[in-house]
């Protein structure tokens, strides 16, 4: 065997070994998890929840029921010069509406409120209820308080029913928060009807009255009769504006309130 032939054989063996090493390196290379691997395993937060037919129906109803409460309270607040607790609870009902909307999105349920103006509803039952409650509430402020009581009682009953029937932990948690708030709203309307201010002792921070330019006449220690809006905090009853209540600052009614 001549020298040229031997050199060719050696180079061939070296080339074969190099190819084997390259294949081995590829076999043990780290997988591309940032590429197709990431697509095969989506993050848990992107996995949509699946609602049963009953849960979808319940969430859809709750979404429009919260919107009905908001729409009625806003209209009655405008009717009666921003009367409380209507004017105060409107914001809370908007938050309830938004909370149920989050659940709708999470469970892929169509939003019944989409494209609907205030006071208009897809469900004939809710539309008839809105029309009836508005007609009653416009009769007098006392009747308007009864409307608030009726709405909150119906809302509480529906929330309790859905909470008891669903097995979804997130739905129970969200609706449980709404239930506790609705119970406080009911107390506020009942107190308004009875003419009894609410505030520091029960933590509702709601009371009857109206927003306006009425000056406060309460004493500096908060024990005098004054005009303070009852949107207070539990335990201290801090006032946020004019209304029927116990104020501690004369003249503008914006100081803290002992009961409201």
Order of alpha helices (4+ residues) and beta strands (2+ residues): alpha-alpha-beta-alpha-alpha-alpha-alpha-beta-beta-beta
